[in-house]
Amino acid sequence: MKIYLCVLIMFASIIINIGQFFTVREKNSDIHYLRKAYADLISEKDKVEGKYSKAFHYNSTIIDENRKLKKEIKELSSTDINETKTECKITKYILNNYKKVPPILAKEISRVILEKAAEHNVPYPVIMAVTEVESDFNPFSVSKLKTDPARGLMQVRYNVWKETLGLKSAYDLHSISGGIDAGTRVLRTYLDQTDNDLDKTLYKYVGKDTSYVNLVYNKMGKFTAFESSSN
């Protein structure tokens, strides 16, 4: 009887130990699962934060670029408006005083005068006046000189200036852009040689003729008065 009771007690102890073993394993398994779930949660959190950080940075970049673009558009629009007003005044002056010049030609001459004035740092009223005196805004104008006649809007002599200006053909001077560019560069050359003395520059431009200088100033004053009255 005692032996049977001892066996029974031993068997019950084994059953309890086995139960405790599985309970501990279950708990360990749950802890491992919870740890893994927590690690996965932290990983997802880092991913989300990373994506949010990139998105925030990208959004900030877009906002900055948008601000820069708006500023550039505003500045560009302001410049275009000012240039358009001046261009319109030049065009109107040409059409008012030279009825034979077609409007489309007058507008292109105005645009190129402003463009070349800015490019070569020569005041546009000077270019305007020289062009008016030299050709009456006629790009096909040719001087009466038999040898190497002056050509185009600003009456530049091809053989004299072809190497300095890099001209490829005398007929380049008859294009609006080519003629004004060449004449403006000649003015710029003389301005540099005379320390920006306009009197001496105009004197050299025409080939030493004082009456020519006075005529250019006359036309310049006429255009300036017209420009002021058009405001």
C-alpha positions in Angstrom: 0.0 0.0 0.0 2.8 2.4 0.9 4.6 1.5 -2.3 1.5 2.2 -4.3 1.1 5.6 -2.6 4.7 6.5 -3.2 4.3 5.6 -6.9 1.2 7.7 -7.1 2.9 10.7 -5.5 5.9 10.4 -7.8 3.5 10.2 -10.9 1.6 13.2 -9.7 4.9 15.1 -9.2 6.0 14.2 -12.7 2.6 15.4 -14.1 3.0 18.7 -12.3 6.6 19.2 -13.5 5.6 18.5 -17.1 2.7 21.1 -16.8 5.1 23.6 -15.3 7.6 22.9 -18.1 5.0 23.6 -20.8 3.7 26.6 -18.9 7.2 28.1 -18.9 7.6 27.3 -22.5 4.3 28.9 -23.3 5.3 32.0 -21.3 8.8 32.1 -23.0 7.1 31.7 -26.4 4.7 34.6 -25.6 7.6 36.8 -24.4 9.5 36.0 -27.6 6.4 36.8 -29.7 5.9 40.1 -27.8 9.6 41.0 -28.2 9.4 40.3 -32.0 6.1 42.2 -32.3 7.7 45.2 -30.5 10.8 45.0 -32.7 8.6 44.9 -35.8 6.6 47.9 -34.4 9.8 49.9 -33.8 11.0 49.0 -37.4 7.7 50.2 -38.9 7.9 53.3 -36.8 11.4 54.1 -38.1 10.3 53.4 -41.7 7.3 55.7 -41.2 9.4 58.4 -39.6 12.0 58.0 -42.4 9.3 58.4 -45.1 7.8 61.3 -43.2 11.2 63.0 -42.9 11.8 62.5 -46.7 8.4 63.7 -47.5 8.8 66.8 -45.3 12.2 67.5 -46.8 10.8 67.1 -50.3 7.8 69.3 -49.5 10.1 71.9 -48.0 12.3 71.8 -51.2 9.2 72.3 -53.4 8.0 75.2 -51.2 11.5 76.8 -51.5 11.6 76.3 -55.3 8.1 77.6 -55.6 9.1 80.8 -53.7 12.2 81.2 -55.9 10.2 80.7 -59.1 7.5 83.2 -58.0 10.3 85.7 -57.2 12.0 85.2 -60.6 8.7 85.4 -62.4 7.9 88.7 -60.6 11.3 90.1 -61.5 11.1 88.9 -65.1 7.6 90.3 -65.5 8.7 93.6 -64.1 11.6 93.8 -66.5 9.4 92.7 -69.5 6.9 95.4 -68.7 9.5 98.1 -68.6 11.2 96.9 -71.8 7.8 96.7 -73.5 7.0 100.3 -72.6 10.3 101.5 -73.9 10.0 99.3 -77.0 6.5 100.7 -77.7 7.8 104.3 -77.4 10.6 103.6 -79.9 8.2 101.9 -82.3 5.7 104.7 -82.0 8.5 107.3 -82.6 9.6 105.5 -85.7 6.1 105.1 -87.1 5.2 108.7 -86.3 8.2 110.2 -88.1 8.9 107.6 -90.9 5.6 106.6 -92.5 7.3 104.3 -95.0 8.6 102.0 -92.3 6.2 99.0 -91.9 5.0 98.5 -88.3 6.4 95.0 -88.1 9.8 96.3 -89.1 9.6 99.2 -86.7 8.8 96.9 -83.8 11.7 94.6 -84.6 14.1 97.5 -84.9 13.0 98.7 -81.5 13.5 95.3 -79.9 17.0 94.9 -81.4 18.0 98.4 -80.4 17.2 97.6 -76.7 18.8 94.2 -76.9 22.1 95.5 -78.3 22.1 98.5 -76.0 22.0 96.2 -73.0 24.5 93.7 -74.6 27.2 96.2 -75.4 26.4 98.8 -72.7 25.6 101.7 -75.1 22.7 104.0 -74.3 19.7 103.1 -76.5 18.9 106.8 -77.3 22.4 107.1 -78.9 21.8 104.0 -81.0 18.4 105.3 -81.9 19.8 108.7 -83.0 22.7 107.3 -85.0 20.4 104.9 -86.8 17.9 107.7 -87.6 20.7 109.9 -89.0 22.4 107.2 -90.9 19.5 105.4 -92.6 16.1 106.8 -91.6 15.5 103.3 -90.2 16.0 101.6 -93.6 17.9 98.4 -93.3 18.6 98.3 -97.0 20.3 101.6 -97.1 23.6 101.9 -98.9 25.9 104.9 -99.0 27.0 106.6 -102.2 30.6 105.6 -101.8 31.8 103.6 -104.8 34.4 101.7 -102.9 33.3 99.8 -99.8 30.0 101.7 -99.2 28.5 101.9 -95.8 25.6 99.5 -95.3 22.5 98.8 -93.2 20.7 100.6 -90.4 23.8 102.1 -88.9 25.9 102.4 -92.1 28.9 100.3 -91.2 31.6 99.8 -93.8 32.2 96.1 -94.4 35.9 96.1 -95.4 36.9 98.5 -92.6 35.2 96.4 -89.9 34.9 92.8 -91.1 38.0 91.5 -89.2 37.3 93.4 -86.0 33.6 92.5 -85.9 34.0 89.1 -87.5 31.6 89.8 -90.3 31.2 87.0 -92.9 29.5 89.0 -95.6 28.6 92.6 -96.4 25.0 91.6 -96.7 25.0 90.6 -93.0 24.9 94.4 -92.4 21.5 94.6 -94.1 19.8 92.4 -91.5 18.2 94.2 -88.6 20.1 92.3 -86.0 23.4 92.3 -87.9 23.3 96.0 -88.8 22.4 97.2 -85.3 24.8 94.9 -83.6 27.7 96.0 -85.9 27.0 99.7 -85.4 26.6 99.4 -81.7 29.9 97.5 -81.4 31.6 100.2 -83.4 30.2 102.8 -81.0 31.3 100.7 -78.0 34.9 100.5 -79.5 35.1 104.3 -79.9 33.6 104.8 -76.4 36.4 102.6 -75.0 39.0 104.5 -76.9 37.8 107.9 -75.8 37.1 107.1 -72.2 33.3 107.2 -72.8 33.4 110.7 -74.4 30.3 110.7 -76.6 31.3 113.8 -78.6 34.6 112.2 -79.6 32.9 108.9 -80.2 30.4 110.3 -82.7 33.2 112.4 -84.3 35.2 109.2 -85.0 32.1 107.2 -86.0 31.2 109.4 -88.9 34.8 110.2 -90.0 35.4 113.5 -88.3 32.4 115.7 -89.1 31.3 118.2 -86.5 27.9 118.8 -88.2 27.2 115.1 -88.0 27.8 115.1 -84.2 25.3 118.0 -83.8 22.8 116.3 -86.0 22.9 113.1 -83.8 22.4 115.2 -80.6 19.5 116.9 -82.3 17.8 113.6 -83.1 18.6 112.3 -79.6 17.0 115.3 -78.0 13.9 114.9 -80.3 13.5 111.3 -79.3 14.1 112.1 -75.6 11.4 114.8 -75.7 9.0 112.4 -77.4 9.8 109.6 -74.9 9.1 112.0 -71.9 5.8 113.3 -73.4 4.6 109.7 -73.9 4.7 108.8 -70.2 
